[in-house]
Amino acid sequence: QVQLVESGGGLVQPGGSLRLSCAASGSISRLNVMGWYRQAPGKERDLVATIRSDGTINYADSVKGRFTISRDNAKNTVYLQMNSLKPEDTAVYYCNFRPLMSAVPFWGQGTQVTVSS
């Protein structure tokens, strides 16, 4: 089992920045992918960004150039730096962890990000 604890959400004005963190604990496979997904009210949960243990990164087109994902393997922690935030970025952001040899992901509890003036 893997436990994920997220932090860093909140209310921010359009154009502002937030940084999300997610710390993983438990049975951490060395080869894995961590990432962030988000779900707005009435919508499906969508990919935001992922980063593999080898550093390979993938972003959704909607956040390219504005969001940066990074990780600290020694701390089993993934970060999401969000800049130039827009109202349409408002959603619950979920951390995700998946061993590369498994199809079963683990999810955090979610953290609310609200972009509003």
LUMDRENMI-859087 format. One record per residue: x, y, z of N, C-alpha, C, O in turn; residue number from 1. Coordinates in Angstrom, 3 decimals. Example, Ala and Ser with C-alpha at 12.3 -4.5 7.8 and 13.67 -1.06 7.14 Angstrom:
<nodes>
+----------+----------+----------+----------+----------+----------+----------+----------+----------+----------+----------+----------+-----+
:       nx :       ny :       nz :      cax :      cay :      caz :       cx :       cy :       cz :       ox :       oy :       oz : seq :
+----------+----------+----------+----------+----------+----------+----------+----------+----------+----------+----------+----------+-----+
:   13.190 :   -5.690 :    7.800 :   12.300 :   -4.500 :    7.800 :   13.200 :   -3.300 :    7.800 :   14.236 :   -3.319 :    8.465 :   1 :
:   12.850 :   -2.250 :    7.080 :   13.670 :   -1.060 :    7.140 :   12.900 :    0.030 :    7.870 :   13.409 :    1.138 :    8.039 :   2 :
+----------+----------+----------+----------+----------+----------+----------+----------+----------+----------+----------+----------+-----+
</nodes>
This chain:
<nodes>
+----------+----------+----------+----------+----------+----------+----------+----------+----------+----------+----------+----------+-----+
:       nx :       ny :       nz :      cax :      cay :      caz :       cx :       cy :       cz :       ox :       oy :       oz : seq :
+----------+----------+----------+----------+----------+----------+----------+----------+----------+----------+----------+----------+-----+
:    0.835 :   -1.193 :    0.000 :    0.000 :    0.000 :    0.000 :    0.874 :    1.248 :    0.000 :    1.984 :    1.261 :    0.533 :   1 :
:    0.343 :    2.278 :   -0.606 :    1.019 :    3.570 :   -0.666 :    0.053 :    4.635 :   -0.160 :   -1.111 :    4.675 :   -0.557 :   2 :
:    0.555 :    5.497 :    0.722 :   -0.241 :    6.613 :    1.216 :    0.310 :    7.908 :    0.613 :    1.522 :    8.108 :    0.527 :   3 :
:   -0.606 :    8.770 :    0.203 :   -0.231 :   10.037 :   -0.410 :   -0.857 :   11.177 :    0.382 :   -2.059 :   11.173 :    0.649 :   4 :
:   -0.039 :   12.145 :    0.751 :   -0.531 :   13.302 :    1.495 :   -0.205 :   14.561 :    0.702 :    0.958 :   14.875 :    0.450 :   5 :
:   -1.265 :   15.275 :    0.314 :   -1.124 :   16.473 :   -0.494 :   -1.210 :   17.716 :    0.364 :   -1.815 :   17.708 :    1.436 :   6 :
:   -0.600 :   18.782 :   -0.118 :   -0.713 :   20.079 :    0.545 :   -0.472 :   21.185 :   -0.471 :    0.087 :   20.951 :   -1.542 :   7 :
:   -0.901 :   22.394 :   -0.121 :   -0.580 :   23.548 :   -0.936 :   -1.720 :   24.174 :   -1.700 :   -1.520 :   25.198 :   -2.354 :   8 :
:   -2.905 :   23.604 :   -1.644 :   -4.020 :   24.206 :   -2.353 :   -4.482 :   25.490 :   -1.678 :   -3.977 :   25.863 :   -0.618 :   9 :
:   -5.455 :   26.169 :   -2.307 :   -5.985 :   27.382 :   -1.720 :   -6.653 :   28.263 :   -2.736 :   -6.941 :   27.851 :   -3.859 :  10 :
:   -6.896 :   29.497 :   -2.316 :   -7.540 :   30.501 :   -3.162 :   -6.483 :   31.472 :   -3.673 :   -5.657 :   31.963 :   -2.902 :  11 :
:   -6.511 :   31.745 :   -4.964 :   -5.536 :   32.650 :   -5.559 :   -6.229 :   33.459 :   -6.646 :   -7.179 :   32.984 :   -7.270 :  12 :
:   -5.761 :   34.665 :   -6.870 :   -6.317 :   35.507 :   -7.920 :   -5.791 :   35.079 :   -9.287 :   -4.711 :   34.495 :   -9.376 :  13 :
:   -6.534 :   35.361 :  -10.344 :   -6.026 :   35.075 :  -11.688 :   -4.658 :   35.718 :  -11.907 :   -4.415 :   36.865 :  -11.530 :  14 :
:   -3.777 :   34.940 :  -12.528 :   -2.407 :   35.392 :  -12.740 :   -1.466 :   35.037 :  -11.615 :   -0.254 :   35.207 :  -11.741 :  15 :
:   -2.009 :   34.547 :  -10.517 :   -1.195 :   34.195 :   -9.372 :   -0.559 :   32.823 :   -9.483 :   -0.663 :   32.150 :  -10.508 :  16 :
:    0.104 :   32.422 :   -8.400 :    0.839 :   31.157 :   -8.374 :    0.516 :   30.370 :   -7.113 :    0.188 :   30.932 :   -6.068 :  17 :
:    0.617 :   29.064 :   -7.245 :    0.512 :   28.146 :   -6.112 :    1.476 :   27.006 :   -6.343 :    1.833 :   26.698 :   -7.480 :  18 :
:    1.897 :   26.378 :   -5.249 :    2.748 :   25.199 :   -5.347 :    2.113 :   24.081 :   -4.543 :    1.856 :   24.222 :   -3.347 :  19 :
:    1.863 :   22.968 :   -5.217 :    1.315 :   21.788 :   -4.569 :    2.445 :   20.804 :   -4.267 :    3.417 :   20.696 :   -5.015 :  20 :
:    2.291 :   20.092 :   -3.152 :    3.240 :   19.046 :   -2.784 :    2.479 :   17.762 :   -2.477 :    1.334 :   17.798 :   -2.026 :  21 :
:    3.122 :   16.640 :   -2.723 :    2.525 :   15.343 :   -2.414 :    3.633 :   14.411 :   -1.953 :    4.567 :   14.119 :   -2.700 :  22 :
:    3.521 :   13.952 :   -0.725 :    4.505 :   13.042 :   -0.160 :    3.947 :   11.635 :   -0.126 :    2.842 :   11.407 :    0.366 :  23 :
:    4.716 :   10.690 :   -0.650 :    4.315 :    9.289 :   -0.676 :    5.031 :    8.512 :    0.422 :    6.200 :    8.763 :    0.714 :  24 :
:    4.324 :    7.574 :    1.019 :    4.925 :    6.708 :    2.033 :    4.337 :    5.316 :    1.898 :    3.286 :    5.126 :    1.285 :  25 :
:    5.031 :    4.341 :    2.482 :    4.561 :    2.967 :    2.403 :    5.460 :    2.139 :    1.500 :    6.682 :    2.288 :    1.531 :  26 :
:    4.863 :    1.269 :    0.699 :    5.607 :    0.376 :   -0.183 :    5.905 :    1.093 :   -1.506 :    5.163 :    0.973 :   -2.480 :  27 :
:    7.005 :    1.834 :   -1.508 :    7.360 :    2.659 :   -2.665 :    8.257 :    1.874 :   -3.606 :    9.387 :    1.524 :   -3.266 :  28 :
:    7.735 :    1.605 :   -4.788 :    8.558 :    0.944 :   -5.802 :    9.562 :    1.945 :   -6.360 :    9.237 :    3.113 :   -6.574 :  29 :
:   10.777 :    1.481 :   -6.591 :   11.811 :    2.392 :   -7.096 :   11.457 :    2.946 :   -8.480 :   11.703 :    4.113 :   -8.782 :  30 :
:   10.879 :    2.085 :   -9.300 :   10.457 :    2.492 :  -10.648 :    8.979 :    2.857 :  -10.599 :    8.131 :    1.986 :  -10.406 :  31 :
:    8.670 :    4.118 :  -10.769 :    7.284 :    4.530 :  -10.619 :    7.019 :    5.806 :  -11.407 :    7.931 :    6.431 :  -11.949 :  32 :
:    5.768 :    6.163 :  -11.451 :    5.373 :    7.433 :  -12.035 :    4.469 :    8.138 :  -11.026 :    3.559 :    7.535 :  -10.458 :  33 :
:    4.736 :    9.408 :  -10.818 :    3.899 :   10.232 :   -9.943 :    3.326 :   11.375 :  -10.766 :    3.913 :   11.800 :  -11.761 :  34 :
:    2.192 :   11.855 :  -10.343 :    1.606 :   12.920 :  -11.131 :    0.451 :   13.601 :  -10.447 :    0.098 :   13.311 :   -9.304 :  35 :
:   -0.127 :   14.526 :  -11.200 :   -1.261 :   15.303 :  -10.730 :   -2.389 :   15.220 :  -11.747 :   -2.174 :   15.311 :  -12.956 :  36 :
:   -3.581 :   15.047 :  -11.228 :   -4.790 :   15.082 :  -12.023 :   -5.721 :   16.095 :  -11.373 :   -5.539 :   16.449 :  -10.208 :  37 :
:   -6.703 :   16.557 :  -12.108 :   -7.653 :   17.501 :  -11.522 :   -9.074 :   17.209 :  -12.000 :   -9.304 :   16.671 :  -13.083 :  38 :
:  -10.008 :   17.589 :  -11.142 :  -11.417 :   17.362 :  -11.441 :  -12.219 :   18.594 :  -11.060 :  -12.304 :   18.966 :   -9.890 :  39 :
:  -12.801 :   19.216 :  -12.066 :  -13.674 :   20.363 :  -11.842 :  -15.105 :   19.861 :  -11.623 :  -15.436 :   18.748 :  -12.032 :  40 :
:  -15.947 :   20.664 :  -10.987 :  -17.323 :   20.236 :  -10.730 :  -18.043 :   19.835 :  -12.013 :  -18.048 :   20.586 :  -12.989 :  41 :
:  -18.649 :   18.655 :  -12.008 :  -19.401 :   18.178 :  -13.151 :  -18.567 :   17.662 :  -14.297 :  -19.096 :   17.353 :  -15.365 :  42 :
:  -17.250 :   17.564 :  -14.085 :  -16.369 :   17.103 :  -15.159 :  -15.597 :   15.869 :  -14.719 :  -15.554 :   15.526 :  -13.538 :  43 :
:  -14.990 :   15.213 :  -15.700 :  -14.173 :   14.044 :  -15.400 :  -12.806 :   14.458 :  -14.842 :  -12.369 :   15.598 :  -14.999 :  44 :
:  -12.154 :   13.506 :  -14.193 :  -10.806 :   13.737 :  -13.701 :   -9.838 :   13.670 :  -14.883 :   -9.823 :   12.689 :  -15.626 :  45 :
:   -9.037 :   14.711 :  -15.049 :   -8.130 :   14.805 :  -16.194 :   -6.682 :   14.892 :  -15.757 :   -6.367 :   15.372 :  -14.667 :  46 :
:   -5.816 :   14.422 :  -16.623 :   -4.381 :   14.525 :  -16.403 :   -3.942 :   15.981 :  -16.409 :   -4.392 :   16.773 :  -17.237 :  47 :
:   -3.054 :   16.326 :  -15.472 :   -2.387 :   17.626 :  -15.483 :   -0.929 :   17.428 :  -15.900 :   -0.466 :   18.023 :  -16.873 :  48 :
:   -0.216 :   16.591 :  -15.159 :    1.195 :   16.338 :  -15.457 :    1.644 :   15.085 :  -14.738 :    1.142 :   14.760 :  -13.662 :  49 :
:    2.595 :   14.381 :  -15.340 :    3.198 :   13.218 :  -14.691 :    4.704 :   13.289 :  -14.829 :    5.236 :   13.927 :  -15.738 :  50 :
:    5.385 :   12.616 :  -13.902 :    6.849 :   12.532 :  -13.954 :    7.260 :   11.153 :  -13.481 :    6.884 :   10.713 :  -12.394 :  51 :
:    8.037 :   10.479 :  -14.312 :    8.515 :    9.140 :  -13.967 :    9.751 :    9.224 :  -13.080 :   10.368 :   10.281 :  -12.946 :  52 :
:   10.098 :    8.096 :  -12.482 :   11.272 :    8.046 :  -11.611 :   12.559 :    8.308 :  -12.391 :   13.575 :    8.662 :  -11.794 :  53 :
:   12.533 :    8.140 :  -13.730 :   13.719 :    8.455 :  -14.543 :   13.709 :    9.904 :  -15.026 :   14.602 :   10.324 :  -15.762 :  54 :
:   12.693 :   10.667 :  -14.609 :   12.629 :   12.083 :  -14.951 :   11.798 :   12.418 :  -16.169 :   11.642 :   13.597 :  -16.488 :  55 :
:   11.259 :   11.433 :  -16.862 :   10.426 :   11.689 :  -18.031 :    9.145 :   12.403 :  -17.605 :    8.472 :   11.983 :  -16.663 :  56 :
:    8.818 :   13.483 :  -18.306 :    7.696 :   14.350 :  -17.932 :    6.672 :   14.431 :  -19.057 :    7.009 :   14.413 :  -20.240 :  57 :
:    5.419 :   14.521 :  -18.648 :    4.326 :   14.701 :  -19.595 :    3.370 :   15.745 :  -19.041 :    3.021 :   15.705 :  -17.861 :  58 :
:    2.944 :   16.682 :  -19.888 :    1.995 :   17.730 :  -19.480 :    0.753 :   17.697 :  -20.356 :    0.811 :   17.342 :  -21.533 :  59 :
:   -0.363 :   18.071 :  -19.760 :   -1.540 :   18.354 :  -20.557 :   -1.291 :   19.637 :  -21.347 :   -0.608 :   20.542 :  -20.866 :  60 :
:   -1.842 :   19.716 :  -22.556 :   -1.624 :   20.901 :  -23.382 :   -2.080 :   22.179 :  -22.691 :   -1.488 :   23.242 :  -22.877 :  61 :
:   -3.127 :   22.068 :  -21.902 :   -3.723 :   23.247 :  -21.270 :   -2.820 :   23.895 :  -20.215 :   -3.046 :   25.043 :  -19.832 :  62 :
:   -1.802 :   23.170 :  -19.744 :   -0.946 :   23.731 :  -18.687 :    0.493 :   23.928 :  -19.134 :    1.306 :   24.457 :  -18.377 :  63 :
:    0.820 :   23.512 :  -20.349 :    2.194 :   23.655 :  -20.839 :    2.615 :   25.119 :  -20.821 :    1.874 :   25.999 :  -21.260 :  64 :
:    3.815 :   25.364 :  -20.306 :    4.325 :   26.728 :  -20.231 :    3.916 :   27.475 :  -18.984 :    4.454 :   28.543 :  -18.694 :  65 :
:    2.956 :   26.918 :  -18.232 :    2.493 :   27.588 :  -17.010 :    2.775 :   26.751 :  -15.759 :    3.078 :   27.301 :  -14.700 :  66 :
:    2.679 :   25.448 :  -15.878 :    2.893 :   24.546 :  -14.742 :    4.210 :   23.804 :  -14.914 :    4.638 :   23.507 :  -16.029 :  67 :
:    4.840 :   23.513 :  -13.782 :    6.073 :   22.735 :  -13.792 :    5.986 :   21.642 :  -12.740 :    5.750 :   21.916 :  -11.563 :  68 :
:    6.180 :   20.401 :  -13.173 :    6.190 :   19.277 :  -12.251 :    7.636 :   18.891 :  -11.960 :    8.492 :   18.935 :  -12.844 :  69 :
:    7.894 :   18.515 :  -10.721 :    9.229 :   18.069 :  -10.327 :    9.080 :   17.054 :   -9.194 :    8.003 :   16.892 :   -8.620 :  70 :
:   10.173 :   16.383 :   -8.892 :   10.119 :   15.405 :   -7.815 :   11.447 :   15.322 :   -7.102 :   12.500 :   15.636 :   -7.658 :  71 :
:   11.371 :   14.887 :   -5.850 :   12.543 :   14.613 :   -5.032 :   12.462 :   13.140 :   -4.668 :   11.700 :   12.755 :   -3.781 :  72 :
:   13.242 :   12.320 :   -5.349 :   13.163 :   10.878 :   -5.139 :   13.584 :   10.481 :   -3.726 :   13.069 :    9.509 :   -3.174 :  73 :
:   14.514 :   11.227 :   -3.145 :   14.963 :   10.900 :   -1.789 :   13.829 :   11.085 :   -0.775 :   13.777 :   10.389 :    0.239 :  74 :
:   12.926 :   12.023 :   -1.055 :   11.806 :   12.289 :   -0.160 :   10.505 :   11.670 :   -0.650 :    9.470 :   11.813 :    0.000 :  75 :
:   10.544 :   10.980 :   -1.798 :    9.322 :   10.412 :   -2.388 :    8.222 :   11.462 :   -2.495 :    7.064 :   11.208 :   -2.164 :  76 :
:    8.602 :   12.627 :   -2.956 :    7.689 :   13.763 :   -3.017 :    7.646 :   14.330 :   -4.432 :    8.671 :   14.440 :   -5.105 :  77 :
:    6.446 :   14.685 :   -4.866 :    6.259 :   15.317 :   -6.160 :    5.667 :   16.703 :   -5.926 :    4.870 :   16.910 :   -5.010 :  78 :
:    6.069 :   17.634 :   -6.763 :    5.628 :   19.017 :   -6.645 :    4.964 :   19.469 :   -7.951 :    5.259 :   18.952 :   -9.028 :  79 :
:    4.080 :   20.426 :   -7.828 :    3.490 :   21.057 :   -9.007 :    3.508 :   22.564 :   -8.782 :    2.745 :   23.091 :   -7.973 :  80 :
:    4.385 :   23.247 :   -9.505 :    4.431 :   24.705 :   -9.455 :    3.472 :   25.232 :  -10.517 :    3.629 :   24.948 :  -11.705 :  81 :
:    2.486 :   25.994 :  -10.083 :    1.455 :   26.499 :  -10.986 :    1.560 :   28.018 :  -11.057 :    1.357 :   28.711 :  -10.060 :  82 :
:    1.875 :   28.522 :  -12.229 :    2.000 :   29.958 :  -12.463 :    0.942 :   30.416 :  -13.457 :    0.337 :   29.604 :  -14.156 :  83 :
:    0.730 :   31.718 :  -13.509 :   -0.239 :   32.310 :  -14.449 :   -1.580 :   31.585 :  -14.373 :   -2.160 :   31.223 :  -15.396 :  84 :
:   -2.053 :   31.383 :  -13.175 :   -3.280 :   30.618 :  -12.982 :   -4.489 :   31.333 :  -13.577 :   -4.584 :   32.561 :  -13.559 :  85 :
:   -5.401 :   30.532 :  -14.099 :   -6.615 :   31.030 :  -14.738 :   -7.838 :   30.485 :  -13.988 :   -7.740 :   29.461 :  -13.312 :  86 :
:   -8.976 :   31.155 :  -14.102 :  -10.182 :   30.615 :  -13.451 :  -10.497 :   29.177 :  -13.880 :  -11.020 :   28.394 :  -13.087 :  87 :
:  -10.183 :   28.838 :  -15.112 :  -10.465 :   27.477 :  -15.574 :   -9.538 :   26.427 :  -14.966 :   -9.736 :   25.233 :  -15.188 :  88 :
:   -8.541 :   26.848 :  -14.214 :   -7.704 :   25.904 :  -13.478 :   -8.350 :   25.484 :  -12.156 :   -7.847 :   24.596 :  -11.468 :  89 :
:   -9.449 :   26.117 :  -11.812 :  -10.152 :   25.780 :  -10.575 :  -10.624 :   24.333 :  -10.605 :  -11.327 :   23.913 :  -11.524 :  90 :
:  -10.225 :   23.577 :   -9.581 :  -10.560 :   22.152 :   -9.519 :  -10.004 :   21.569 :   -8.228 :   -9.246 :   22.217 :   -7.505 :  91 :
:  -10.396 :   20.339 :   -7.961 :   -9.719 :   19.558 :   -6.925 :   -8.555 :   18.847 :   -7.605 :   -8.736 :   18.160 :   -8.610 :  92 :
:   -7.374 :   19.019 :   -7.053 :   -6.170 :   18.428 :   -7.622 :   -5.802 :   17.182 :   -6.817 :   -5.697 :   17.226 :   -5.591 :  93 :
:   -5.611 :   16.084 :   -7.524 :   -5.310 :   14.802 :   -6.902 :   -3.909 :   14.341 :   -7.276 :   -3.511 :   14.372 :   -8.441 :  94 :
:   -3.183 :   13.920 :   -6.272 :   -1.883 :   13.298 :   -6.488 :   -2.079 :   11.828 :   -6.846 :   -3.006 :   11.178 :   -6.364 :  95 :
:   -1.208 :   11.324 :   -7.684 :   -1.309 :    9.949 :   -8.174 :    0.057 :    9.299 :   -8.137 :    1.064 :    9.920 :   -8.476 :  96 :
:    0.083 :    8.033 :   -7.719 :    1.320 :    7.242 :   -7.694 :    1.034 :    5.890 :   -8.306 :    0.032 :    5.255 :   -7.978 :  97 :
:    1.909 :    5.444 :   -9.197 :    1.734 :    4.117 :   -9.788 :    3.082 :    3.470 :  -10.048 :    3.935 :    4.053 :  -10.717 :  98 :
:    3.278 :    2.269 :   -9.523 :    4.494 :    1.537 :   -9.891 :    4.463 :    1.246 :  -11.386 :    3.402 :    0.935 :  -11.927 :  99 :
:    5.590 :    1.339 :  -12.054 :    5.627 :    1.146 :  -13.500 :    5.214 :   -0.260 :  -13.906 :    4.747 :   -0.468 :  -15.026 : 100 :
:    5.380 :   -1.231 :  -13.008 :    5.012 :   -2.609 :  -13.344 :    3.581 :   -2.944 :  -12.931 :    3.184 :   -4.109 :  -12.961 : 101 :
:    2.817 :   -1.947 :  -12.554 :    1.444 :   -2.168 :  -12.110 :    0.497 :   -1.234 :  -12.845 :    0.865 :   -0.118 :  -13.212 : 102 :
:   -0.720 :   -1.700 :  -13.055 :   -1.752 :   -0.863 :  -13.668 :   -2.639 :   -0.208 :  -12.625 :   -3.560 :    0.533 :  -12.969 : 103 :
:   -2.368 :   -0.478 :  -11.346 :   -3.223 :    0.007 :  -10.267 :   -2.593 :    1.243 :   -9.639 :   -1.519 :    1.155 :   -9.044 : 104 :
:   -3.254 :    2.402 :   -9.767 :   -2.692 :    3.610 :   -9.158 :   -3.188 :    3.820 :   -7.731 :   -4.203 :    3.259 :   -7.317 : 105 :
:   -2.465 :    4.621 :   -7.012 :   -2.902 :    5.092 :   -5.700 :   -3.207 :    6.592 :   -5.821 :   -2.578 :    7.314 :   -6.595 : 106 :
:   -4.187 :    7.031 :   -5.033 :   -4.626 :    8.416 :   -5.102 :   -4.553 :    9.101 :   -3.749 :   -4.772 :    8.486 :   -2.706 : 107 :
:   -4.238 :   10.396 :   -3.791 :   -4.347 :   11.205 :   -2.592 :   -5.779 :   11.626 :   -2.359 :   -6.673 :   11.291 :   -3.137 : 108 :
:   -5.996 :   12.371 :   -1.269 :   -7.350 :   12.754 :   -0.895 :   -7.848 :   13.957 :   -1.680 :   -9.044 :   14.246 :   -1.673 : 109 :
:   -6.957 :   14.656 :   -2.349 :   -7.317 :   15.821 :   -3.139 :   -7.142 :   17.120 :   -2.373 :   -7.328 :   17.175 :   -1.157 : 110 :
:   -6.781 :   18.161 :   -3.105 :   -6.643 :   19.491 :   -2.515 :   -7.307 :   20.509 :   -3.451 :   -7.099 :   20.476 :   -4.664 : 111 :
:   -8.097 :   21.399 :   -2.879 :   -8.860 :   22.344 :   -3.680 :   -7.987 :   23.507 :   -4.114 :   -7.275 :   24.104 :   -3.307 : 112 :
:   -8.053 :   23.819 :   -5.395 :   -7.426 :   25.020 :   -5.951 :   -8.537 :   25.869 :   -6.556 :   -9.274 :   25.412 :   -7.430 : 113 :
:   -8.652 :   27.094 :   -6.090 :   -9.670 :   28.011 :   -6.596 :   -8.997 :   29.272 :   -7.107 :   -8.257 :   29.934 :   -6.380 : 114 :
:   -9.262 :   29.597 :   -8.364 :   -8.687 :   30.787 :   -8.985 :   -9.837 :   31.756 :   -9.239 :  -10.685 :   31.522 :  -10.101 : 115 :
:   -9.853 :   32.838 :   -8.480 :  -10.970 :   33.770 :   -8.559 :  -10.545 :   35.125 :   -8.026 :   -9.718 :   35.230 :   -7.121 : 116 :
:  -11.132 :   36.158 :   -8.609 :  -10.879 :   37.508 :   -8.113 :  -11.942 :   37.913 :   -7.100 :  -11.897 :   39.022 :   -6.568 : 117 :
+----------+----------+----------+----------+----------+----------+----------+----------+----------+----------+----------+----------+-----+
</nodes>
